[in-house]
């Protein structure tokens, strides 16, 4: 099964097939992986828009450290 990203305002949306039985309003956390993007369901109190751990991991994987890492993290 293949879905297609569609533009909606300044964002892209993905359609979840009906067969997956995902309820409207379900919250998910996107995670960048080597194979693409993985979405995980999250609890109500989880902060959906906190990507700081993902950003930091990406910068470390790019080889940044010390003051350079801190500087780039603040910019991102």
DRENTORKOL-3810 file (N, C-alpha, C; in nm, 4 decimals):
REM DRENTORKOL-3810
@n.u->0.0841; n.v->-0.1162; n.w->0.0000; ca.u->0.0000; ca.v->0.0000; ca.w->0.0000; c.u->0.0897; c.v->0.1240; c.w->0.0000
@n.u->0.0591; n.v->0.2198; n.w->-0.0837; ca.u->0.1373; ca.v->0.3433; ca.w->-0.0950; c.u->0.0447; c.v->0.4619; c.w->-0.0722
@n.u->0.0909; n.v->0.5585; n.w->0.0076; ca.u->0.0176; ca.v->0.6838; ca.w->0.0239; c.u->0.1030; c.v->0.7962; c.w->-0.0322
@n.u->0.0422; n.v->0.9093; n.w->-0.0539; ca.u->0.1110; ca.v->1.0217; ca.w->-0.1169; c.u->0.1040; c.v->1.1435; c.w->-0.0263
@n.u->0.2163; n.v->1.2135; n.w->-0.0108; ca.u->0.2183; ca.v->1.3374; ca.w->0.0671; c.u->0.1482; c.v->1.4466; c.w->-0.0127
@n.u->0.0653; n.v->1.5230; n.w->0.0567; ca.u->-0.0081; ca.v->1.6325; ca.w->-0.0071; c.u->0.0185; c.v->1.7612; c.w->0.0698
@n.u->0.0254; n.v->1.8716; n.w->-0.0026; ca.u->0.0485; ca.v->2.0018; ca.w->0.0600; c.u->-0.0809; c.v->2.0522; c.w->0.1213
@n.u->-0.0703; n.v->2.0997; n.w->0.2470; ca.u->-0.1841; ca.v->2.1601; ca.w->0.3163; c.u->-0.1300; c.v->2.2811; c.w->0.3908
@n.u->-0.1519; n.v->2.3988; n.w->0.3364; ca.u->-0.0938; ca.v->2.5200; ca.w->0.3929; c.u->0.0567; c.v->2.5157; c.w->0.3761
@n.u->0.1306; n.v->2.5343; n.w->0.4859; ca.u->0.2770; ca.v->2.5283; ca.w->0.4815; c.u->0.3298; c.v->2.3910; c.w->0.5215
@n.u->0.2426; n.v->2.2923; n.w->0.5314; ca.u->0.2810; ca.v->2.1587; ca.w->0.5762; c.u->0.2495; c.v->2.0551; c.w->0.4701
@n.u->0.2972; n.v->1.9342; n.w->0.4948; ca.u->0.2604; ca.v->1.8191; ca.w->0.4132; c.u->0.1786; c.v->1.7250; c.w->0.4999
@n.u->0.0794; n.v->1.6607; n.w->0.4409; ca.u->-0.0005; ca.v->1.5635; ca.w->0.5141; c.u->0.0087; c.v->1.4286; c.w->0.4455
@n.u->-0.0031; n.v->1.3236; n.w->0.5246; ca.u->-0.0090; ca.v->1.1870; ca.w->0.4733; c.u->-0.1438; c.v->1.1283; c.w->0.5100
@n.u->-0.2042; n.v->1.0564; n.w->0.4198; ca.u->-0.3312; ca.v->0.9919; ca.w->0.4467; c.u->-0.3042; c.v->0.8561; c.w->0.5093
@n.u->-0.3750; n.v->0.8279; n.w->0.6188; ca.u->-0.3651; ca.v->0.6968; ca.w->0.6823; c.u->-0.4806; c.v->0.6129; c.w->0.6297
@n.u->-0.4514; n.v->0.4983; n.w->0.5697; ca.u->-0.5591; ca.v->0.4150; ca.w->0.5148; c.u->-0.6614; c.v->0.3745; c.w->0.6213
@n.u->-0.7867; n.v->0.3661; n.w->0.5824; ca.u->-0.8970; ca.v->0.3306; ca.w->0.6714; c.u->-0.8729; c.v->0.1956; c.w->0.7393
@n.u->-0.8084; n.v->0.1033; n.w->0.6691; ca.u->-0.7820; ca.v->-0.0309; ca.w->0.7223; c.u->-0.6968; c.v->-0.0289; c.w->0.8486
@n.u->-0.6276; n.v->0.0821; n.w->0.8768; ca.u->-0.5425; ca.v->0.0919; ca.w->0.9947; c.u->-0.6239; c.v->0.1248; c.w->1.1203
@n.u->-0.7485; n.v->0.1659; n.w->1.1038; ca.u->-0.8401; ca.v->0.1955; ca.w->1.2147; c.u->-0.7817; c.v->0.2956; c.w->1.3145
@n.u->-0.7221; n.v->0.4031; n.w->1.2638; ca.u->-0.6689; ca.v->0.5095; ca.w->1.3489; c.u->-0.7802; c.v->0.6114; c.w->1.3694
@n.u->-0.8062; n.v->0.6443; n.w->1.4969; ca.u->-0.9136; ca.v->0.7374; ca.w->1.5274; c.u->-0.8727; c.v->0.8808; c.w->1.4967
@n.u->-0.9693; n.v->0.9609; n.w->1.4553; ca.u->-0.9448; ca.v->1.1025; ca.w->1.4307; c.u->-0.8944; c.v->1.1674; c.w->1.5594
@n.u->-0.7921; n.v->1.2500; n.w->1.5476; ca.u->-0.7357; ca.v->1.3184; ca.w->1.6631; c.u->-0.6266; c.v->1.2399; c.w->1.7340
@n.u->-0.5967; n.v->1.1184; n.w->1.6867; ca.u->-0.4895; ca.v->1.0397; ca.w->1.7482; c.u->-0.3588; c.v->1.1175; c.w->1.7371
@n.u->-0.2794; n.v->1.1167; n.w->1.8455; ca.u->-0.1522; ca.v->1.1890; ca.w->1.8455; c.u->-0.0377; c.v->1.0919; c.w->1.8225
@n.u->0.0560; n.v->1.1351; n.w->1.7378; ca.u->0.1713; ca.v->1.0530; ca.w->1.7040; c.u->0.2973; c.v->1.1382; c.w->1.7069
@n.u->0.4085; n.v->1.0743; n.w->1.7369; ca.u->0.5375; ca.v->1.1426; ca.w->1.7366; c.u->0.6167; c.v->1.0917; c.w->1.6152
@n.u->0.6583; n.v->1.1824; n.w->1.5261; ca.u->0.7416; ca.v->1.1405; ca.w->1.4134; c.u->0.8860; c.v->1.1220; c.w->1.4583
@n.u->0.9498; n.v->1.0180; n.w->1.4064; ca.u->1.0906; ca.v->0.9927; ca.w->1.4347; c.u->1.1623; c.v->0.9696; c.w->1.3022
@n.u->1.2729; n.v->1.0388; n.w->1.2831; ca.u->1.3531; ca.v->1.0214; ca.w->1.1632; c.u->1.4377; c.v->0.8952; c.w->1.1813
@n.u->1.4329; n.v->0.8041; n.w->1.0842; ca.u->1.5123; ca.v->0.6818; ca.w->1.0884; c.u->1.5958; c.v->0.6729; c.w->0.9617
@n.u->1.6843; n.v->0.5750; n.w->0.9562; ca.u->1.7651; ca.v->0.5557; ca.w->0.8350; c.u->1.6778; c.v->0.5212; c.w->0.7150
@n.u->1.5621; n.v->0.4603; n.w->0.7402; ca.u->1.4731; ca.v->0.4176; ca.w->0.6320; c.u->1.3658; c.v->0.5199; c.w->0.5969
@n.u->1.3535; n.v->0.6278; n.w->0.6756; ca.u->1.2504; ca.v->0.7270; ca.w->0.6477; c.u->1.1967; c.v->0.7869; c.w->0.7749
@n.u->1.0649; n.v->0.7914; n.w->0.7876; ca.u->0.9998; ca.v->0.8493; ca.w->0.9052; c.u->0.9103; c.v->0.7429; c.w->0.9671
@n.u->0.9197; n.v->0.7302; n.w->1.0995; ca.u->0.8382; ca.v->0.6361; ca.w->1.1753; c.u->0.7472; c.v->0.7170; c.w->1.2664
@n.u->0.6184; n.v->0.6874; n.w->1.2681; ca.u->0.5237; ca.v->0.7558; ca.w->1.3559; c.u->0.4839; c.v->0.6614; c.w->1.4690
@n.u->0.4950; n.v->0.7095; n.w->1.5939; ca.u->0.4554; ca.v->0.6316; ca.w->1.7118; c.u->0.3414; c.v->0.7037; c.w->1.7830
@n.u->0.2423; n.v->0.6271; n.w->1.8308; ca.u->0.1350; ca.v->0.6857; ca.w->1.9097; c.u->0.1926; c.v->0.7354; c.w->2.0412
@n.u->0.1399; n.v->0.8472; n.w->2.0924; ca.u->0.1865; ca.v->0.9047; ca.w->2.2182; c.u->0.0684; c.v->0.9281; c.w->2.3111
@n.u->0.0990; n.v->0.9382; n.w->2.4395; ca.u->-0.0022; ca.v->0.9676; ca.w->2.5412; c.u->-0.0401; c.v->1.1151; c.w->2.5317
@n.u->-0.1530; n.v->1.1500; n.w->2.5868; ca.u->-0.2033; ca.v->1.2874; ca.w->2.5824; c.u->-0.1032; c.v->1.3898; c.w->2.6360
@n.u->-0.0336; n.v->1.3570; n.w->2.7465; ca.u->0.0547; ca.v->1.4558; ca.w->2.8079; c.u->0.1889; c.v->1.4696; c.w->2.7362
@n.u->0.2173; n.v->1.3868; n.w->2.6386; ca.u->0.3438; ca.v->1.3953; ca.w->2.5666; c.u->0.3491; c.v->1.5245; c.w->2.4850
@n.u->0.4634; n.v->1.5930; n.w->2.4837; ca.u->0.4782; ca.v->1.7185; ca.w->2.4102; c.u->0.5113; c.v->1.6882; c.w->2.2650
@n.u->0.4108; n.v->1.6929; n.w->2.1798; ca.u->0.4233; ca.v->1.6553; ca.w->2.0387; c.u->0.5277; c.v->1.7372; c.w->1.9638
@n.u->0.5419; n.v->1.8652; n.w->1.9973; ca.u->0.6282; ca.v->1.9528; ca.w->1.9197; c.u->0.7706; c.v->1.9638; c.w->1.9737
@n.u->0.8091; n.v->1.8823; n.w->2.0695; ca.u->0.9448; ca.v->1.8866; ca.w->2.1228; c.u->1.0345; c.v->1.7927; c.w->2.0423
@n.u->1.1062; n.v->1.8502; n.w->1.9469; ca.u->1.1954; ca.v->1.7731; ca.w->1.8613; c.u->1.3414; c.v->1.7881; c.w->1.9044
@n.u->1.3654; n.v->1.8433; n.w->2.0238; ca.u->1.5019; ca.v->1.8739; ca.w->2.0655; c.u->1.5918; c.v->1.7505; c.w->2.0688
@n.u->1.5422; n.v->1.6376; n.w->2.1158; ca.u->1.6240; ca.v->1.5161; ca.w->2.1199; c.u->1.6601; c.v->1.4696; c.w->1.9794
@n.u->1.5647; n.v->1.4772; n.w->1.8879; ca.u->1.5907; ca.v->1.4370; ca.w->1.7496; c.u->1.6934; c.v->1.5285; c.w->1.6843
@n.u->1.6802; n.v->1.6584; n.w->1.7075; ca.u->1.7739; ca.v->1.7558; ca.w->1.6503; c.u->1.9144; c.v->1.7321; c.w->1.7046
@n.u->1.9240; n.v->1.7151; n.w->1.8361; ca.u->2.0539; ca.v->1.6921; ca.w->1.8983; c.u->2.1188; c.v->1.5650; c.w->1.8460
@n.u->2.0427; n.v->1.4585; n.w->1.8327; ca.u->2.0967; ca.v->1.3325; ca.w->1.7795; c.u->2.1483; c.v->1.3510; c.w->1.6370
@n.u->2.0730; n.v->1.4229; n.w->1.5538; ca.u->2.1175; ca.v->1.4480; ca.w->1.4157; c.u->2.2490; c.v->1.5258; c.w->1.4124
@n.u->2.2611; n.v->1.6281; n.w->1.4973; ca.u->2.3826; ca.v->1.7097; ca.w->1.5000; c.u->2.5024; c.v->1.6290; c.w->1.5491
@n.u->2.4809; n.v->1.5439; n.w->1.6481; ca.u->2.5892; ca.v->1.4573; ca.w->1.6967; c.u->2.6309; c.v->1.3602; c.w->1.5874
@n.u->2.5330; n.v->1.3053; n.w->1.5143; ca.u->2.5638; ca.v->1.2135; ca.w->1.4037; c.u->2.6407; c.v->1.2828; c.w->1.2914
@n.u->2.6254; n.v->1.4150; n.w->1.2810; ca.u->2.7001; ca.v->1.4922; ca.w->1.1818; c.u->2.8430; c.v->1.5192; c.w->1.2278
@n.u->2.8753; n.v->1.4777; n.w->1.3509; ca.u->3.0109; ca.v->1.4928; ca.w->1.4007; c.u->3.0357; c.v->1.6200; c.w->1.4795
@n.u->2.9326; n.v->1.6960; n.w->1.5084; ca.u->2.9503; ca.v->1.8193; ca.w->1.5850; c.u->2.9694; c.v->1.7871; c.w->1.7331
@n.u->3.0502; n.v->1.8683; n.w->1.7990; ca.u->3.0700; ca.v->1.8515; ca.w->1.9428; c.u->3.1108; c.v->1.9837; c.w->2.0049
@n.u->3.1056; n.v->1.9894; n.w->2.1377; ca.u->3.1487; ca.v->2.1075; ca.w->2.2111; c.u->3.0717; c.v->2.2325; c.w->2.1734
@n.u->3.1443; n.v->2.3432; n.w->2.1615; ca.u->3.0848; ca.v->2.4733; ca.w->2.1327; c.u->3.0144; c.v->2.4749; c.w->1.9967
@n.u->3.0692; n.v->2.4028; n.w->1.8988; ca.u->3.0058; ca.v->2.3963; ca.w->1.7665; c.u->2.8691; c.v->2.3284; c.w->1.7756
@n.u->2.8611; n.v->2.2231; n.w->1.8548; ca.u->2.7364; ca.v->2.1517; ca.w->1.8734; c.u->2.6335; c.v->2.2446; c.w->1.9395
@n.u->2.6720; n.v->2.3113; n.w->2.0437; ca.u->2.5808; ca.v->2.4018; ca.w->2.1136; c.u->2.5326; c.v->2.5147; c.w->2.0229
@n.u->2.6238; n.v->2.5729; n.w->1.9478; ca.u->2.5903; ca.v->2.6823; ca.w->1.8582; c.u->2.4906; c.v->2.6371; c.w->1.7511
@n.u->2.5169; n.v->2.5239; n.w->1.6892; ca.u->2.4291; ca.v->2.4742; ca.w->1.5824; c.u->2.2939; c.v->2.4317; c.w->1.6389
@n.u->2.2946; n.v->2.3742; n.w->1.7585; ca.u->2.1683; ca.v->2.3340; ca.w->1.8236; c.u->2.0813; c.v->2.4569; c.w->1.8495
@n.u->2.1399; n.v->2.5655; n.w->1.8966; ca.u->2.0639; ca.v->2.6879; ca.w->1.9228; c.u->2.0065; c.v->2.7444; c.w->1.7937
@n.u->2.0836; n.v->2.7382; n.w->1.6837; ca.u->2.0348; ca.v->2.7890; ca.w->1.5547; c.u->1.9190; c.v->2.7044; c.w->1.5039
@n.u->1.9310; n.v->2.5730; n.w->1.5198; ca.u->1.8283; ca.v->2.4814; ca.w->1.4673; c.u->1.7040; c.v->2.4879; c.w->1.5515
END
